Amino acid sequence: MSLGVRVFAAWFLLAGIGTLLFYNSVINQLPSSMRQASEEVLVDSSNLLAEVAALHWETGFAPGSPFSEALEAYRQRQLEALIWSREKTRPELQLYITDHNGLVLYHSEAALIGEDFSTWRDVTLTLQGEYGARTTRTDLEDQTTSFMYVAAPIYANDRLLGVLSLGQPTASLQPFITLANAHFWQRGGLILLAALLLGGTMSIWLTRSIRRLVNYVERVRGGERVALPVLGERELDRLARATEAMRAEIDGKAYVENYVHTLTHEMKSPLSAIRGAAELLQEGDLPAEARQRFTQNIEMETARMQRLIDRLLSLASVEKRQHLDSPETIDLATLVDTELSAKQSQALRKQLTLSQQVEPGLTVEGESFLLEQALSNLLDNAIDFSLPGGQVSVQASAKAEQILLSVSNDGPAVPDYALERVFERFYSLSRPDGQRKSTGLGLSLVSEVAQLHRGSVKLLNIPGQGVRAELLLPHSYS
């Protein structure tokens, strides 16, 4: 299981369990909270009606009395109240009045008038000067028949006359409790969904940088040239910089060891030639012609060593870079024309014809100096392996998402075993006209420049036509 999935699963469990526990607690508390709110309204209403009852105490509460008629009119009212998507159509309050002994003087149910309610908790506590309330079922087996009663004292000139008790069926609260439950669970589902989305976002945000760092390490391990990723998290950014520093240190050590080894090997031949020529020149009886030949040998080998050092420095400056410093848009037609003009003198010495075919308006993003070096080395290689009187051509065209820059000559084919190795450092083939091998660094530099521009290069034998080097570059470096 990946880190992102584990983070998301942990967040899902925490958010889900937390939401469930919270809403379960709220929903369990909801019925009692609604009864408490309803009880508060009954307290106010019973005290208000107690004051009204005090005004009618002398006239009594018998059937036909103004108080009795008013309550009967209330009970007959048709209501059209839409309360929180529930329509209330009839009154549901129950009311009774007792004297100071607890005898019922008035009751919404006339059959209970005259009963002794002095033992009911609401009446007893109120007559004792305390807050009186009770909840009673009319059917002990059915909880939906519960009534909640709140009593209020009836006073006249500070004298306790009796008690007015106002009751409401608790079943009338159930529809609101059910609606509230549905509302809470719906909101809870939305909150849980939002938490899941947030968890997914957090998981992606957290693991994205880790994946970028892992991808960077894997690509570096695979030998790719890739820039250090910029990470938003401070700790991961420190880890990335430490990894890059460690990679650079390890690569640097291996790089130096490899270069010292290869440079030592390549220097042996010219140094031996120079030493041999110098020893012969020290002999006093050498003819002038031989002395001149050995002197020329020293000069040639010295130039060869200089070219080797210059190419190594150029190659080293490219190999140690992980990305382009300042890419720009380069017009390929201008680049090709410039390099062909620079190679005219070399071509004339071998009676070669140089030509180019570049699509108009073709551009590539990269560093002009590096691409000039790459094209220059490809042209040098094509000229060196051309036969006198041959032809070297440069073509450039758009190919899907890339630019194809190719350099061709009509010289002899490259051995199949060497097609892949020609881009290795210090690997070189004998020239067809008998010239000595080159430093073997030119095509290696081309390969490094191609990789630095996120492209590639390859060498192909074209049957009956010669050899073609193909440099593929993306339109955009970014």
LINMO-V18495 format. One line per field, one symbol per residue. phi: phi as a letter, one per 20 degrees, with the letter a starting at -180 (. if undefined). A space follows every 50 residues. Layout:
phi = ???
//
This chain:
phi = .fffffffffffffffffffffffffffefgfffffffffffffffffff fffffdffencfgnfgfffffffffefdecdedlmdeedbfcfdbbcdef dnefebbgdgfefnfedfefgffgfffendfdbbccefcfecffefcddc dcfddblmdfercdddccffffefgfffffgfffffffffffffffffff ffffffegffffffffffffffnfecfffedfefffffffffffffffff ffffffgffffffgfffgffffffffffffffffefffffgfffffffff fffffffffffffffffefeedbffbfbedefffffgfffffeffffffd leddbbbcffmfcberegfffffffffffgffffeeegnecccccbbecl ecdddccccdeffeggfegeefeffmebdfffenfffefmdffffgffff ffemcbbbdcedgmcpccddddcfgcff
//
